[in-house]
């Protein structure tokens, strides 16, 4: 079975994307997997560039203009290649994904429409901890391609609402019932640890000020590899989870 992973870039420093690509390469999933990077900045990453390491392909999908919403960007990435894959997930460029993230999801998706963890790692408050997912952290979930199509894709509402992500998870819940859950948390939600400009920090009175998010500058060719901060975050999460097993 094949896995499509989608990431949208705009406001974070390039080092977070480079760390994410390295985490994608380090996944232990034994099936084919592709990461599509959707970029709507004025000066996007290289047009249609592709990297392939250990059977892990990365494509860059530039957009000609600023997308109307984040969900529109994800739909673009999915519609460009998604029907060729069995499973789909979002991988946020500033968050972390331990090596068994895709393989844990795939073990569930082979006989259930969607997978979503009970717990996630989080650096909220400046320290590594475990949080209950509680209908949040949509970038920790995964779903079958046909399930995503059945709920109408990503762009299925007023996506400038602050709760666009929890609304997406609720649509899966409403259509397919509850998810099956991973045995161990594999997703790391980053906030203070990255020290970057988070899009979710541009929410005022329940309205997501998407158009006010500043654009990050492209700093050159993408060179996969963990930044010092992300390397430390992965090490902390791995040690933390080791005590759970």
N, C-alpha and C positions, 0 to 999 in steps of 0.2 A: 504494500500500500504506500502511496506517495503523500507527502506533506508539503503544503504551501504555507509559508510564513510571510506576513506582511508587516512592513514598518513604514511609517510616514515621517519624513524629516522636514524641519523648518527652523525651529528656534533653539536647538541644542548645539553645543560645540561638537565638532567633528569627532573628537576623541570618544564620545559616547557611542556613536555609530560604529567606530572601529572596534570598540570593545564588544558591542553586540554581535558584529560579524564574527569575531573570534569565538564568542560563546556559541553561535550557530554552528560554526565549524566543529566545535568540540562536543556537539550532541552525540550521544551513543546510539541514537536511533539507527537501525540497520536497513531501513528502506530509503528510497530516493527522497530528497528534500531540497526545496528551493526557497530562497529568500528574495522577495521583490521589495526594493526600496523606492518609494514614491516621493518625489521631490518637486515642490512647486515654488522654489525660490527664484529670484531674478537670475542668479547665476548658479544653476543646479550642478549636481555632480555629473560626471561624464555620461554623455548620451549613449544608452544601450551598452554600457560597459558590462563585462561579465568576468567573474572570477570563479574558479572551480578548484576546490581543495577537498580531497578525500570524497569525491562524489557530491559535494555540497556546492550547488550553484548559487551565485548572487547576481541579480540583474538590477540595473538602475533604470527607473522609469521616470524621466523628467516630464513635467507638465508645462504647457505653453503659457499658462497664467495661474494666478493664485486660485486655489480651489475654494469653493463656497463654504466648505466645512471639512472637518477632519474625516467624517464618515464618507464624504464624496471621494476623498483621496483613497480610502480603503476600497471602495467599490471600483475605482479605476484600476487599482492593482489586482483585485480579484478578477474583474472582467477581462483583463488582458491575458491571463493564463489560467484562471482558476478552474475551469471545467476539465482541465487535464489532470487534476489532483483529486485524491480521495478525502483528505483531511485539510483543515484550514485553521490557522491561529494568527493572532496579532502579537508581535514582539515589539514593545516600546523601546526606542533606542537608548533611553537613559536607565532602563530597568535591567535586572539580572535574571538569567535563566541557567539553572544548574544542568549538568550534562545529561541527566535522565528526564528532562522536562518533556521532550517530544515522545520519548519511548513510553513514559507513564501514561500520557494522553492516548497514544496509539493503542495501548493494551485495553483501554476502555472503549475507544471509538470503534473497534472492530465489531462490537455488538450493541452499541448505545449511541444515540444521536449526538450527545455532547458531554463534555468532561469539564469539571470545574472544582478546584480544590476547596477543602474545608478551611485550610489555614495557609497563610503566606508569610514569608519573611518580610520585614519592613525596617527601614532606617528612620522612620518617623520619630522625631524627637532627638535625633542625632546618635542613636544607639541601635544595634541589631536586636530585634525582638520578633516574636511570632504574634501575628494578628489573625483573628477570625475573618474570613473573607466577607461573610455577611452581605452578599449581594453587591460588593464592590470589587475593585481590582479586575476589571474585565480582561485585561491583557494577560491574565493567568489562565484563561479558559481556552478550549479548543472545541471544534465541532466538525461534523461531516460536511462535505461540500453540498450534498443534497439538502441537509438541514438548513444551511445558510441560505440557499436558494428558496427553500420553502417559507422562510420568514421574510423574504423580500430583500435580502442582502443587508448591507450596513445602513444605507440611507433610506430610512423608513419613518422619519419623523422630523420635527423641528430640531435639527441637530445643533443649534446654538443654545439649547437648554443646557444648564450646568449638569444635569443628570443623564446626558445622552448615553453614557457607558452603562449605568445601571438599568436604563430603559432597554438597552440591547439584551442584557442578560435576562430581563424579565420577559422579553418576547420569546426567547428560547424556552424559558420556564413555562410560559403560557401554552406554547405549542406542543412541547414534548414532555412536560412534567419535569421533575427534579433531575439534576445531573448525577452521574456517578463520580465519585471523588477519588483523587489520587491518594496513595498510601502515605507519601511523604511530601511536604511542601517543596516545590522546585522553583518558584517564582520569587524574586526579590524586588519589592517596591522601594524605589529610592526617592528621597526628598531632600532633606538637609545634606545627605552624604555627597550629592553631586555638586552642590553649590551653583546650579545653573538656573536658567530662566524657564520655569515650568509653565506649560500652557494652562494647567489647572490653577495656577496662581492668578489668572486673569478672570476671575469670577466675582461679580459684584451683584448683590441682591438676587442671587439665583440665575443671573444672566451671564453666559460665557462670552466674554469680549474677544472673540476669535480674531477679529480684524485688527486688534490692537497689539497682538503678540509680535514682538520684534523678530526680525529675520536674522539668523546666524550666518556668518560669513564662511564660505567654502575656503578651506586653507590649503588645498592641494589634493593630489591623488589620495584615494583611500588606502590606508595601510593597516590591515587587520592586526589587532593586538590589544591586550588589556592595558588600559591606563593604570597608573599606580594606585589611584583611588579605587577603581573597579576591581583590580587584583586583590586589594585588601578586603573589599566587600565580599567577594566570592570566597575568600579564605575564611572570613568570619562565619558566613552562612554554612559552609561545608563543615566547619568545626561544630557549630551549633546543631546542625542536623545529625552529625555523627553521634551526639549524645542521645538522640531520640530513637536510634535503631537498636 
